[in-house]
Amino acid sequence: MDDIFVARVMSSPVHTVAPDTLVEDAARKMLDEEIGSVVVVDEGRPVGILTNTDFVQIVAERKPKDRTPVSAYMSNTAVTTTAQVPIAQIAESMLDHGIHHVPVVDDDGAIIGMVTTTDIAAYLSELQTTPA
Protein backbone atom coordinates (compact mmCIF):
# COMPACT_ATOMS: atom_id res chain seq x y z
CA MET A 1 0.00 0.00 0.00
CA ASP A 2 3.00 2.30 0.12
CA ASP A 3 2.76 2.79 -3.63
CA ILE A 4 -0.97 3.69 -3.64
CA PHE A 5 -1.56 7.37 -2.99
CA VAL A 6 -4.40 9.37 -1.50
CA ALA A 7 -5.25 10.81 -4.94
CA ARG A 8 -6.42 7.35 -6.05
CA VAL A 9 -9.03 6.94 -3.30
CA MET A 10 -10.08 10.48 -2.36
CA SER A 11 -13.47 11.95 -3.21
CA SER A 12 -13.68 15.14 -5.20
CA PRO A 13 -15.17 17.67 -5.45
CA VAL A 14 -15.49 18.32 -1.72
CA HIS A 15 -18.70 19.62 -0.19
CA THR A 16 -17.84 22.73 1.78
CA VAL A 17 -19.49 25.37 3.93
CA ALA A 18 -18.32 28.64 5.46
CA PRO A 19 -17.76 28.95 9.24
CA ASP A 20 -20.88 31.09 9.59
CA THR A 21 -23.15 28.61 7.79
CA LEU A 22 -26.04 27.62 10.03
CA VAL A 23 -26.03 24.01 11.20
CA GLU A 24 -29.52 23.55 9.80
CA ASP A 25 -28.25 24.53 6.34
CA ALA A 26 -25.23 22.24 6.68
CA ALA A 27 -27.50 19.37 7.71
CA ARG A 28 -29.75 19.95 4.72
CA LYS A 29 -26.72 19.94 2.40
CA MET A 30 -25.46 16.69 3.90
CA LEU A 31 -28.87 15.05 3.53
CA ASP A 32 -29.40 16.33 -0.01
CA GLU A 33 -25.94 15.21 -1.14
CA GLU A 34 -26.07 11.96 0.90
CA ILE A 35 -22.69 12.67 2.50
CA GLY A 36 -21.34 12.16 6.01
CA SER A 37 -19.41 15.40 6.37
CA VAL A 38 -18.77 18.89 5.10
CA VAL A 39 -15.44 20.67 5.25
CA VAL A 40 -15.58 24.14 6.77
CA VAL A 41 -13.45 26.45 4.65
CA ASP A 42 -12.29 30.02 5.02
CA GLU A 43 -10.90 31.56 1.83
CA GLY A 44 -10.59 28.10 0.26
CA ARG A 45 -8.59 26.61 3.12
CA PRO A 46 -9.99 23.98 5.51
CA VAL A 47 -10.48 25.26 9.05
CA GLY A 48 -12.76 22.53 10.33
CA ILE A 49 -15.01 19.62 9.55
CA LEU A 50 -18.60 18.90 10.54
CA THR A 51 -19.60 15.23 10.53
CA ASN A 52 -22.67 13.14 11.24
CA THR A 53 -21.22 12.51 14.69
CA ASP A 54 -21.26 16.23 15.46
CA PHE A 55 -25.01 16.30 14.86
CA VAL A 56 -25.49 13.82 17.71
CA GLN A 57 -24.01 16.46 20.03
CA ILE A 58 -26.13 19.21 18.48
CA VAL A 59 -29.33 17.23 19.03
CA ALA A 60 -28.29 16.13 22.51
CA GLU A 61 -27.68 19.72 23.57
CA ARG A 62 -30.96 20.86 22.00
CA LYS A 63 -29.47 24.14 20.85
CA PRO A 64 -31.54 26.31 18.51
CA LYS A 65 -30.18 24.81 15.31
CA ASP A 66 -31.50 27.54 13.07
CA ARG A 67 -29.30 30.14 14.75
CA THR A 68 -26.14 28.15 15.46
CA PRO A 69 -23.17 28.46 13.07
CA VAL A 70 -21.20 25.34 12.14
CA SER A 71 -18.11 26.89 13.73
CA ALA A 72 -19.69 26.17 17.14
CA TYR A 73 -19.61 22.41 16.51
CA MET A 74 -16.97 21.71 13.89
CA SER A 75 -13.82 19.80 14.71
CA ASN A 76 -10.69 21.72 13.85
CA THR A 77 -8.81 20.27 10.91
CA ALA A 78 -5.54 19.53 12.64
CA VAL A 79 -5.02 16.65 10.21
CA THR A 80 -4.91 17.20 6.47
CA THR A 81 -3.07 15.36 3.73
CA THR A 82 -1.91 15.85 0.18
CA ALA A 83 -2.76 13.72 -2.82
CA GLN A 84 0.77 12.27 -2.97
CA VAL A 85 0.73 10.67 0.50
CA PRO A 86 0.58 6.84 0.54
CA ILE A 87 -2.80 5.59 1.78
CA ALA A 88 -1.07 3.42 4.39
CA GLN A 89 0.35 6.58 5.96
CA ILE A 90 -2.97 8.42 6.06
CA ALA A 91 -4.74 5.31 7.35
CA GLU A 92 -2.25 5.14 10.23
CA SER A 93 -2.77 8.84 10.94
CA MET A 94 -6.55 8.34 10.99
CA LEU A 95 -6.16 5.54 13.52
CA ASP A 96 -3.75 7.56 15.64
CA HIS A 97 -6.14 10.54 15.77
CA GLY A 98 -9.38 8.52 15.97
CA ILE A 99 -10.85 10.24 12.90
CA HIS A 100 -12.69 9.03 9.80
CA HIS A 101 -12.42 12.02 7.41
CA VAL A 102 -9.28 13.83 6.26
CA PRO A 103 -9.34 16.84 3.92
CA VAL A 104 -6.90 16.63 1.00
CA VAL A 105 -5.14 19.91 0.20
CA ASP A 106 -2.90 21.13 -2.61
CA ASP A 107 0.55 22.64 -2.14
CA ASP A 108 -1.02 26.01 -1.27
CA GLY A 109 -3.26 24.48 1.40
CA ALA A 110 -6.47 24.79 -0.66
CA ILE A 111 -8.98 21.96 -0.38
CA ILE A 112 -9.04 19.57 -3.36
CA GLY A 113 -10.56 16.37 -1.99
CA MET A 114 -11.56 14.23 0.97
CA VAL A 115 -10.36 10.80 1.98
CA THR A 116 -12.43 8.73 4.40
CA THR A 117 -12.13 5.37 6.07
CA THR A 118 -14.91 4.25 3.72
CA ASP A 119 -12.79 5.24 0.70
CA ILE A 120 -9.85 3.21 1.98
CA ALA A 121 -12.02 0.21 2.87
CA ALA A 122 -13.67 0.30 -0.58
CA TYR A 123 -10.27 0.37 -2.27
CA LEU A 124 -8.99 -2.55 -0.19
CA SER A 125 -12.18 -4.50 -0.87
CA GLU A 126 -11.72 -3.92 -4.59
CA LEU A 127 -8.14 -5.23 -4.35
CA GLN A 128 -9.29 -8.40 -2.63
CA THR A 129 -12.03 -9.14 -5.17
CA THR A 130 -9.94 -8.40 -8.27
CA PRO A 131 -8.45 -11.56 -9.79
CA ALA A 132 -4.66 -11.55 -9.86
C-alpha positions as CSV (number, residue, x, y, z in Angstrom):
1,M,0.0,0.0,0.0
2,D,3.0,2.3,0.1
3,D,2.8,2.8,-3.6
4,I,-1.0,3.7,-3.6
5,F,-1.6,7.4,-3.0
6,V,-4.4,9.4,-1.5
7,A,-5.3,10.8,-4.9
8,R,-6.4,7.4,-6.0
9,V,-9.0,6.9,-3.3
10,M,-10.1,10.5,-2.4
11,S,-13.5,11.9,-3.2
12,S,-13.7,15.1,-5.2
13,P,-15.2,17.7,-5.4
14,V,-15.5,18.3,-1.7
15,H,-18.7,19.6,-0.2
16,T,-17.8,22.7,1.8
17,V,-19.5,25.4,3.9
18,A,-18.3,28.6,5.5
19,P,-17.8,28.9,9.2
20,D,-20.9,31.1,9.6
21,T,-23.2,28.6,7.8
22,L,-26.0,27.6,10.0
23,V,-26.0,24.0,11.2
24,E,-29.5,23.5,9.8
25,D,-28.3,24.5,6.3
26,A,-25.2,22.2,6.7
27,A,-27.5,19.4,7.7
28,R,-29.8,20.0,4.7
29,K,-26.7,19.9,2.4
30,M,-25.5,16.7,3.9
31,L,-28.9,15.0,3.5
32,D,-29.4,16.3,0.0
33,E,-25.9,15.2,-1.1
34,E,-26.1,12.0,0.9
35,I,-22.7,12.7,2.5
36,G,-21.3,12.2,6.0
37,S,-19.4,15.4,6.4
38,V,-18.8,18.9,5.1
39,V,-15.4,20.7,5.3
40,V,-15.6,24.1,6.8
41,V,-13.4,26.5,4.6
42,D,-12.3,30.0,5.0
43,E,-10.9,31.6,1.8
44,G,-10.6,28.1,0.3
45,R,-8.6,26.6,3.1
46,P,-10.0,24.0,5.5
47,V,-10.5,25.3,9.1
48,G,-12.8,22.5,10.3
49,I,-15.0,19.6,9.5
50,L,-18.6,18.9,10.5
51,T,-19.6,15.2,10.5
52,N,-22.7,13.1,11.2
53,T,-21.2,12.5,14.7
54,D,-21.3,16.2,15.5
55,F,-25.0,16.3,14.9
56,V,-25.5,13.8,17.7
57,Q,-24.0,16.5,20.0
58,I,-26.1,19.2,18.5
59,V,-29.3,17.2,19.0
60,A,-28.3,16.1,22.5
61,E,-27.7,19.7,23.6
62,R,-31.0,20.9,22.0
63,K,-29.5,24.1,20.9
64,P,-31.5,26.3,18.5
65,K,-30.2,24.8,15.3
66,D,-31.5,27.5,13.1
67,R,-29.3,30.1,14.8
68,T,-26.1,28.2,15.5
69,P,-23.2,28.5,13.1
70,V,-21.2,25.3,12.1
71,S,-18.1,26.9,13.7
72,A,-19.7,26.2,17.1
73,Y,-19.6,22.4,16.5
74,M,-17.0,21.7,13.9
75,S,-13.8,19.8,14.7
76,N,-10.7,21.7,13.9
77,T,-8.8,20.3,10.9
78,A,-5.5,19.5,12.6
79,V,-5.0,16.6,10.2
80,T,-4.9,17.2,6.5
81,T,-3.1,15.4,3.7
82,T,-1.9,15.9,0.2
83,A,-2.8,13.7,-2.8
84,Q,0.8,12.3,-3.0
85,V,0.7,10.7,0.5
86,P,0.6,6.8,0.5
87,I,-2.8,5.6,1.8
88,A,-1.1,3.4,4.4
89,Q,0.4,6.6,6.0
90,I,-3.0,8.4,6.1
91,A,-4.7,5.3,7.4
92,E,-2.3,5.1,10.2
93,S,-2.8,8.8,10.9
94,M,-6.5,8.3,11.0
95,L,-6.2,5.5,13.5
96,D,-3.7,7.6,15.6
97,H,-6.1,10.5,15.8
98,G,-9.4,8.5,16.0
99,I,-10.8,10.2,12.9
100,H,-12.7,9.0,9.8
101,H,-12.4,12.0,7.4
102,V,-9.3,13.8,6.3
103,P,-9.3,16.8,3.9
104,V,-6.9,16.6,1.0
105,V,-5.1,19.9,0.2
106,D,-2.9,21.1,-2.6
107,D,0.6,22.6,-2.1
108,D,-1.0,26.0,-1.3
109,G,-3.3,24.5,1.4
110,A,-6.5,24.8,-0.7
111,I,-9.0,22.0,-0.4
112,I,-9.0,19.6,-3.4
113,G,-10.6,16.4,-2.0
114,M,-11.6,14.2,1.0
115,V,-10.4,10.8,2.0
116,T,-12.4,8.7,4.4
117,T,-12.1,5.4,6.1
118,T,-14.9,4.3,3.7
119,D,-12.8,5.2,0.7
120,I,-9.8,3.2,2.0
121,A,-12.0,0.2,2.9
122,A,-13.7,0.3,-0.6
123,Y,-10.3,0.4,-2.3
124,L,-9.0,-2.6,-0.2
125,S,-12.2,-4.5,-0.9
126,E,-11.7,-3.9,-4.6
127,L,-8.1,-5.2,-4.4
128,Q,-9.3,-8.4,-2.6
129,T,-12.0,-9.1,-5.2
130,T,-9.9,-8.4,-8.3
131,P,-8.5,-11.6,-9.8
132,A,-4.7,-11.6,-9.9
